[in-house]
Amino acid sequence: MGFLKIFSKINRFYNPKTKIKAYPIHYISNRRYSDVTINERDEILPVLIVGAGPVGLVLSILLTKLGVSQIRWSGSVEEVYILHLSLWFYAWVSRPYATPRSFTPMIFLSPDFKRVVSPVSVAHFSQYKLTKLLLKQLEKLNFCVCTSDELEGPNRGWIGERNILLGHEFASITATDDGIVVGAKFLKDGVMTVRNIRCGILVGSDGAGSTVRKLMGVAMKGETDLQKLVSVHFMSRDLGNYLLGERPGMLFFIFNTEAIGVLVAHDLDQGEFVLQLPFYPPQQTFEDFNAKVCEELITKLVCRKLVDINVIGIKPWVMHAEVAEKFVSSNNQIILAGDAAHRFPPAGGFGMKTGIQDAHNLAWKIAAIIKGVSPSSLLQTYEMERKPVALSNTALSIQNFRAAMKVPAALGIDPAVANSVQRIISSGFGSILPTGLQKAILDGIFMVGRKQLSESLLNENNPLGSLRLGKLRRIFEEGDSLQLQFPAEDLGFRYLAGALVPEEGDTVLEAPTGRRDYVPCAEPGARLPHMNIRRLLKDSSEETLSTLDLVSGDKLEFLLIISPRKKSCDLARAAFKVSEGFDVSLKVCVMWPHGSLVNRLNRSKETFTPWSNYIDVEEVSMSSTSSWWDTCQMTNDGAILVRPDEHIAWRKTTVILDPISEMESVFSQVLGIQRTKL
């Protein structure tokens, strides 16, 4: 109970809705500071998470579930899938309201609607809506929002259990012998006050411009400034209704003589869109993209006056492809996750997915450390496992971004040329000209460039136009343009070293080569394959679930999947005994062939007594799937040990002469500790 009590005190800063004014540095330095020491009872928070985007919120949920039993995280996934599944089309168009021209094919993407490789299908869902769902889930877990005033009562300075700090700005990090001291700034009675918070582990999930990363002095490596853009979030039911009826899709690359942009349809029913526009500072300024200008650009892009455009938000951003040099520092006390550790071009959607994978990898390891099962050095395996994946996804996202740029290049409007022209104006002879004249020159050049898209030029009767259209057809026919689904990377990424027992031949990850199909396997470091299975309940009813549902998210528990063979059952008994010595929970799953379980329910009870944490399941026969062990590319003499994050820690493929010694060695390697033989 002591573990549960202290572990439930997981806190983080709340960022998206914080109403703190951003003061210039010189202004803050001239204001009076007041120091407040928080946690005056000399207690240290086990975990402090900085950042409240999807990665920080998911990590909070996972950690809380590992500390508080019998709480489920189920509503969010189904709500996303049922309510917000979109038609997976994307198109290259000259105008959404026009008849598609020969160079603007609709490309259909094929999600796994039959749920063969995963218990859920892909969905297109806005990040801010996902954030709202995650916050609702935290509310169900009894998280509450605290303002600075609410920390000034009888328990002045003390942050209680599961608090979200509102109105605080992360300011400083100090490493001490007792942990990390974090300085948080907030306004109190017009005075900028610093509150000091002590924690054992600090997780920086505070985005691409991470303050945690900067204060740690961790550099980013990769390609910077690939493209500058302005993101315009707007609503238009008029546009949504038209596209829903005539040209349903998720993503529209629009090129015409008036404007160029990428239109993302987040919700056609509600008419919710995000428009990405190329941005070229300093000739262009953010002020050039006010709401009125953005409405005019939207009209030019869709080639129709919409009756109900409502611009909700406008913000500039810069596309980078970088990975942090270190994910873990300060004696395993400070960790980077999500965009704070890696930032990619949006091509392929790797950003948030990779970040949530970080959280999944990290949560069980933090739980093992706080519970006293593992040393803090276990966190080194977080970087060992996640950094190679981040590097691979970075390379793949760059490849995909450049593949997408082949289409405008074929049309005669190569973005690389546009960027080069802008750099020449900024740093070459044009730099001596007044800014206004530089802007006029740039706008003129871009206007001439867009004339390449005129119908008088881009047609089969024009030799140059015919050549360009031919290049475009080859790009589409060969599938050499933008890819939106990467099942091998989304589901098939694998760790080769870390909190696992590697096999011979596991040396390096395959270099990214574009879209690959996901092939399930049970190699150490791989994700546990999905397969539908059936269990019989006490009332003789049946329950169908996924093999992924066998992994508990409510406690620090490993899963051992075996066949009902005697040697496998002997191995399971040894694993039960060894896991007790390591103070971790183990669940055994006996995988029966289809149709063989009904009359054998008492066998496992006799086999595993005195242990009771086991489950008997049988394969669900489906014409599109093989048997479980065939799917895993193993024989039914094997066994699979699965970590709490659904990744395989070890598998048995050969005869084991001494099961106790083998399982001692396995748990020692996976948990990062050395134990004497029991």
N, C-alpha and C positions, 0 to 999 in steps of 0.2 A: 504493500500500500504506500510505503514511503516513496517508491519509484513513481507510482502513478501520480501522487500528489505533486512532486517536484516537476515531473515531466509535463504536466498539464499547464504549467506556467510558461507557455510559448507566446511571445510577444513580437510585434513588428510595427513598423511605421506605416501609416496609411497615407498614400500619396495622391491618387488620381483626383480626389475632391478636396484636397487641402486648400484652404483659402488664405495662404500666406503670401503677402506681397514680396516680390523679389527685389530686394534693395541692392544697389551697387556696392561693391566691396568697400569703397572709400566711405560710403555712408555708414555702413555697419561699424567700421572701425572707429568712427567718431561718436558712436552712441555709447551710453552707459550699459555695462554688462552686469548681470547679477548671476552668481553661481548657486545652483541648487544641487545638492547631493541626493540622488535618488537611491532607493533601497537602503534606508538608514539602518535597517535591521541587520546589515552586513550579509544579506542573502544575495546570491548571484543567480540571475536568470539563466537557465540552461541554454536557451536558444533565443537569439534576437534576429528577426528577419527584417531587413531594410528593403522596402519596395513592396507595393501592393498591386502589381500587375498579375497576370495569370500564373506566372511561375511562382511568385511569392505566396499567392493565395493557395495554389495547389500544394505547395510544400507545407503550409500551415495546416491544411486539411489532413494530409497524409501523416504528419507528425502527431496531430491530435488523435487520429484514429489509432495509431500505434500505442498511444498512451491511455486511451479510454476505451474499454472493451464494449462490444455490442452496439456500436454506432456504425451505420452504413452510409456509404456515399453512392447513392444509386440514382437519385432524381435527375441530376444534371445531364448525364449522358443521354438518357432516354428523351429528355426534353429537347435537347439539341437535335437528336435524330428525327423525332416525330414531327416537330413543329418547323424545322428549318432546313430540311433536306432540299437542295436545289437541283435543277436540271444542269448536268455537267456538260455544258457546251461552252466553247469560246470561239470568237470570230475575229477575223481581220476585215474591217469594213471601211468604206469611205464615208458612209452616212447610215446610221441605224434605220432611218425611215425610208431609205431608198431600196430598190430591188438590188440584191447582192450582185456585184460585178464579178467578172471572171477571176479577179485576183483576191477575192474575199470569201473563201469557203468557210462554212460552218464546220467545226471539228468537234466530234462527239467523244467524250471521255467515258470510259466504262467502269464505274465504281463496282465494288463487290456487293451488288444488291442481294445476292443469294447468301451472303455471309459465310462463304466457304473458308476463307483464311482468317476471319475475325468474327466475333459474335455481334459486331455492329458494323454498319457501312459508313463510308466517309460522308461528311456533311460540310456544307459551306455555311459558316456562321461568323457573325461579326465579333471581333475581340471584345468590344465594350459590353456586348450582350452576354458573352461568356463570363466576363468579370462580374457582372451583376448576379449571374447564377452561382458563381463561386462564393460571393459575399453572402448570398442567401444560405448557402450550405454552412458557412461559418456561423451565421446567426443560429442555425439549428444546433450547432455545437457549442452554443452559449458564449460565443465571442461578443464583446460589446465595445462600442466606441467611447473613448475617453478624451475629453478636452483637457487642456492644461489646468483650467479652473477646477475640474473634478479631481485633480491630483493634489488639491490644496486643502483637504478636509482633515479629520482626526488622524488619518493615516498619511499625512503629508509626505510626499516624496516616494511613496511606495506604489509600484505598479503591481496590481493584482493579477489574478489568473486570467488568461486569454483576453488581453486588452488590445485594442487597436488605437494607437495614439494619433489623434487628429490635431492638426495645426503645429506639427513639429517638423523641423528641417534638419536633416543629418548634417553634422558639422565637423566632427573630429573622431579619431580613433587613437587610443593609447593602450599598448600592450603592457600588462603587468604580470607579476608572478602568479597572481590570483585569477587572471582572466583578462578580458577586454573591457576597457572603459570607453563608452561611446558618448560623445557630446551631442546633445540635441538642442537646437535653438527654437525658441518660441517667444511670441510677444506677450508680455504681461504688463498691463497698465502703461502701455506705450514704451516699455523698456525691453530691449532684446535680452532675453534671459537664456542661460545655458543650463540645461539639466543633464547631469551625468548618470549614465545607466551602466551597471556592471553586468556582464554576461559571460558565459563559458564559451559559447560558439556564436560567431557573428556570420550571418549569411547575407551577402550582398546580391540581391536580385533587383537592383534599382536601375535597370535599363542600360541602353547603349552608351549613354553618357555617364555611367556609374561613378558616383562620388566615392563609394567604397573602393573601387578599383584605383581611382586616382590617388586617394589618400594612402593606399597600400604601395603606390609607386610601381604598379604592374603595367607594363607596356603591352600594346596590341601589335600584332604582326599580321601583315597581309596587304591587300590592295585597298587604297582609300580613294574617296571622292570619285567613285565610278559614275555617278550621275546625281545632279541636284534636281529636286522636284518640289512641287507644291501639291499638297493633298487637300481636296475640296470635298467635304462631307455635305451632301444635300438630299432633299426629299423632292420627289415629283411623282405623284400617282399617275399623272398623264403619261409620262415616259414608261413607268412600270406597267401600266395596263397595255400599252401598245406592244412592248417587248414580250409580255406574257402571252399575248394573243398571236403575234406575228413572228417574233424572233426571240423565243425564250433562250436565255443564256446566262452565263455567270460573268464572263469577261469579254470586253469588246476593245480591240485595238483600232482606234479610229484615225485615219489619215485622209485629210482632204486639203484643198487649196486654202482654206480659211484657218484651220487649226489642227493641232495634233495632240492626242491624249489617249489615256487608257481608262476606260470606264469599267468599274467593278460594280456589279449588281449584287448588293447584299441581300435585298429582299424585294422581289418584284411585286409581291402582293401589296406591300406597304409603300412601294416606290422609294426605297432607300438605296442610295448610291454613294460611291466614293470615286472621284475623278482625280487621276494623277496627271499633272501637267509638267512639262520640262521647265526648268528654272535656271536662268543664267545671270547670277550676280557677278560683279557689282553693277553691270549695265541695267539689269532688272533688279528691283527691290521688292521686298515682301509687300510693301504698301501698294505696289502696282497690281496686286491681286486682291483687291477689296471685293466685297460681296457683289457689287454691281458689275464689275469687270468679269467676275467668275460666272455670273448669270449670262453675260454676253458670250463668253467662251463656250459655255454649255450649249447655247443656242446654235453657235457656229458648228460645233461638233456634231450635234444631232440633226442639224439642217431643218429645224422646225422650231417655231416659237411655242414653248411650253407654257401652259396657263398657270402653273402652280409651283414654280421653282422656289424652294425654301433652303437657302444656304445656312447650314447649321454650324459649320466650323471650317476654318482654313488654317493650315500650318505648313511651314517649309520643313524639309528633311533632306538628309544627304545619304546616299547609298554607299555603304562600305562593305568590305568582305575581309573581316579580321577575326583573329582568335587571340585571347589573352595568353601571355607567356606562361603564367601560372594560374591555376584554379584554386590552389590551397597555399596558405602562407601563415606566418606568425605561429609556428609550432602547432599547426593543424587547428588553429582557433578561428581563422578568417577564411571564408569560402566564397567564391564567385559562382553564380548560376545564371542561366538564361542569357539575355542580351548583354549583361555585364561581363560575361565570359566569352561571348562570340556574337558577331553580328554579320548577317548575310544579306545579299540582294533578295528581294521578295520572290524571285522566280523559283517556283517549286514549293513555296510555303514552308521552308525549313525552320524559320525563326522560332515561333512559339512551340512547334512540335519538339524541336531539339531542347528547348528550355524546360518543357514539362518532363521530358525524359531525364534531364538533369535532376529535377526534383524527385522523381521516382527512384533514381539511383541513390540519391543522397539521404532520403528519409530513413530508410531502415538502418543505414550505417550510423547516423546520428543517434537513433534509438538504441542501437547496440552499445554505443559508447556511454550514453547517459545511464543505461541500465547497469553498466559495469561488466558487460559481457566481453567487450573488446577494448583494446587500448585506442587512444586517439589517433595512432598511426594508421588505423583502418581508413581514415579519411584520405590518405594518400592514394588509395585505390580508386577514389572518386575521380581524381585527375587522370590516373592511369587508364581508366576505362572511358571517360567522357571526352577527353581532349582529342584522341584519335578520331572519334565520331564527329566532333565539331570541325576538325580539319578536313575530313572527307566531305562533309556537307557543305563546307565553305567552297571547296573546289568544284563540287557539283553545281552549286547555285551560280557560280561564276560561269561555268560552261553553259548552263541553261539560260542565263541572262544574255550571253553573247549569241546563243542560238536564236533567241527571240529577236535580237537586233539584225539578224540576217534578212528579215522580211523588209523593214524600211530601207536597208542598204540596197536590196535588189530593186526597190522602187526608185532609187536615186536620191534618197534622203538619209544617208548614213549618219546615225547619231554621233559616231566618232569624228566625222568631218565637222559636224556642227560644234562639237566640243573644242576641236582644234581651232576653228575660226574664232570662237569666243576667247580662247587663251591668247591668240595672236593680238586680238583687239585689246585685251587686258594688259598684256605684258610686252607687246611689241611696239610697233610704230604708233598704234592706236592709243597707247597709254598716255601720250602727251596731249590728247584731245580732251575737250570738256566731256564730262560724263554724259550730258544730254546728247551730244553729237555721237558719242560711242554707242549709245542706245539706239539712235536713229539708224546708224550704219548696220548694227546687228539686226534690227528689225527688218531692214531692207533686204539684207542677205537672206534671212530666213523666209521672207515673203517670196523672193525669187526661187528659193529651194522648194517651197511648197508648190510652185507652179509645175514642178515635175509630176505632180499628181493630177494634172488637168486631163480631162477626157480627150482633148485634142491631141495630147502627146501619148497618153497611156492607152493605146488601142492596137489591135492586131494589124491595122493598115499602116501604122507608123513604124518604120524599121527599128528605131530605138525603143519605142514602146513595146513592140512585139518581142524584142530581145529581153527586155526586163520582165515581161509577163512570163516568158519561157523560163527564166531563172526562178521566178516565184513558184511556178508549177512544180519544178524539180524539187524545190525545198519542201513543199507540202507532200509530194509523192514519196519522198525519201524519209519523211518524218524528221526532218532536220531543223525543226523550229522549236518553239517553246513546248515543254512538257510540264504538265501540272500534277501528275501522279507518279510517285516513286515508291512503289510497294516494297521493293527490296531494302530501301533505306528507312522507310517508315516502320516496317515490321521485322525486317531481316537483319538489322544492324547487330553486330556481334562484338563482344569484348574478348580480346585475346590474352590479356594479362590483367591481374587485379585480384578481386575477392572471388577467386575460382581456382579450380584445379585444371590447368591447361593440358592439352594432349600433344603428343609429338607432331611436329609439322606446323603448329600454330605459330607463325612468325610475324607476318604483316597483313594488314587489311588490303583488300583488292582496291586498286585505284578506281575512282568513279569513271564510268564509261557511258553515262546516260541512263535512260530508263531500263530497268531490269525487273523481271517478275520475281515475286517473293516465293522462295522455295523453303517450306518448313523443314527444320532439322532440329536435332537435340544435341548438337555439339556444345561443349562448355562455353558459356558466354552468350549463347544465342537466346532469343526469347522463346519461352515455352510455346510450342505450337497449339493453335486452337483446334479443338474437335468437339463435336456435340457428344455428350455422354448422358447416361441415365442412371439414376439411383432410385432404389425402392425405399419408401418411407415406412414408418411403423404402422400406419393405417392401411398398408398395402397399396397406397397410391404411388404414382411415379412422378419424378421430377427430372426434367431435362435441363441440363446446364452445360456450360463450356468447361473445358479443362482449365481455362484461366480462372474460373470461379472457385477452383479448389485452393487457390492461393489466398490465404487470409490477409486482409488488410487491416485487421483490428488488433493484431498483436505481432510481436517479433517471432515469427514462426516459419520454419522451413518445411518443404513438402517433398516427400519421397514417393515416387510413382514406381510401382513394381507390378509384375505379373503374379498370378496365384501359384507359381511354382515354388516348391519347397525351399530351394536354395535362395530364392529371392525373399521369401518370408523369413528365413534365418538372417539374412542381411538386414531386414527391417527390424528385427528384434535387437540386433547389435546396434543399429542406429538409434533406436529408442533409448537404450542404456547409455550410449555415449553422449547423446544430446543432453541428458540429465546432468552429466558431469560438466557440461559446458554452460548449463543454466539457460538453454534455449528450448523453445517448444518445437516439437516435430509432429507433423501429421503424416500418416502413411495412407496412400491411396492404392488400393488393389484394383487393377484394371482387368476386368473380365471380358472375354470375347462376346460378341453380340449373341444374346439369347441364352447365356450360360449361367446367369446370376441367380435366377429365381429360387432355386432349391438349395442354395449354398450360403445363405446369409449367416448361419451359425458357425461356419468354418473359420472365419477371421477372428471371431470372438475367442474360440478355442486356441487359435494360433498365437494371438497377441496378448492374451492375459498375462500379467496384470495391467498392461497398457490399454487404454481405451480410445486414444485419439487416432482413429483410423476411419476410413470410409471405403465401402465397396461400390464400385460403379461398373457399368458395362458400356461398350461402344454402341452408338446409335448407327444402325446401318443406313448408309446413304450411297446412292449410285455414283455420286461424284467424288467420293473419298475412299481412301484405302483404310486398312486397319490402323490402329494407333501406332503399333510398333513399326509398321511399314512407313507411315507418315514421318516417324522420327528417324527413319533410316537405320533401325536397330532390329535385333531379334528379340523375342519375348523372354530371353534369358537375362535381359539387361535391366538396369534400374537408373532412374533419373532423380537427382536432388535439385530442387528448385529453390531459389532465394526468395525473400519477401517481395522483391521487385519484379518477379515473374521471369527472371533470367536464370538459366541453368548454371549451377555451380559445379556440378560433377556428374559424370555418368559412368555406369559399369558396363564395360563391353567384353571383359575377359573374366575368367574364373578367379575368385577371391579366396585364398586359402585361410586368411585370418580376418574375418569381418570386423572384429573389434578394433584391431590395429589399423585397418584400412579406414574405418569411419573416424577414428581419432585423428588420423592424418588429414582427412578431408576437412573436418570441422576446424582443425587448427589453421589450415591454409585459408579457408574461406573467411573465418572470423579474425584472422590476423594475430593469432596468439599461439603460444607454445605451451603444451600441457604434458605432464608426465603420464605414463600409461596408468590406466585405472586398474 
